[in-house]
């Protein structure tokens, strides 16, 4: 199992080294929830009230399937929508990770605003990840 530092075990915030992975997980979950809602509507754009509801729900989604693995001495967040999962290594899930992801997700909504996030989603694959994770404010920059 990964050896977690006191910050990684106890802090209410996502550790700096895992923020880029967390951002990709959040973008993935938001995309999944928006695609699901649009599919119910026959693929047309959602109304403002619908996408606001979907985005709020996205952040309170169950983050239990996310956790931390150590690969080649580097800790990585793992779970749905994230690359480089090593099936033979031990992954620590639960604990502070779901709460941190939810908090970081809500922070993204606050920072960018739901309209801008939905607009990025509507522009196509990768645009939302780029907005949330790669931009000047993004944790992967």
PyMOL commands that set and color helices and strands:
alter all, ss='L'
color gray80, all
select helices_A, chain A and resi 6-10+16-40+48-59+97-112+114-122+127-134
alter helices_A, ss='H'
color red, helices_A
select strands_A, chain A and resi 67-71+74-78+91-93
alter strands_A, ss='S'
color yellow, strands_A
deselect
rebuild
show_as cartoon
